[in-house]
């Protein structure tokens, strides 16, 4: 049986939410942030620049906001079935996010994900500064993560599957053996090998020749 590495985007793919918007709701900047997010996911804005702009609106939030927001994150239907199905076939699952490791770390552990990577928000004296720590996980960083994880797992890129919805997923989708647009924005619909419109991640399994 073929072993697959399946890599998923997080916001609006692995989870139903855009985590930056949940944080922005707490800071009172939701309307502004939601508009920037929409434009960035449709490829109208540079992702890194748009992320810095959105994160800047979070300055002053207490770091307790991570706990508050984590309770509002909703895992997309079929996500656990997809992860379990890939594992049962000897494969691995990675998730790479333009969102934030503060939210992703506990979620990835809970779901049994093998690899994950996301941005980190800067916190000082218990409050968000409005900045980021380290390199930004943009489109190129997502593609790099795919290649690194495939190498670690010992499979070729032909045995990788990427599932995403936004323009910042396109580079890793182009590198993958199979790209799946999941309830995707127009730029992804144009380039994905397969487009799934129903928000149920277990529908990826038949594409791998697995149950579903």
Secondary structure, DSSP 8 states (H G I E B T S, - for coil): ----EEEE-TBTTTBSS-HHHHHHHHHT-HHHHHHHHHHHHTTSS-HHHHHHHHHHTTTT-BTTHHHHHHTT--B-TTHHHHHHHHHHTT-EEEEEEEEEHHHHHHHHHHHT-SEEEEEEEEEETTEEEEEEES----HHHHHHHHHHHHHHHT--GGGEEEEE-SGGGHHHHHHSSEEEEES--HHHHHH-SEEE-SS-GGGGGGGGTS--
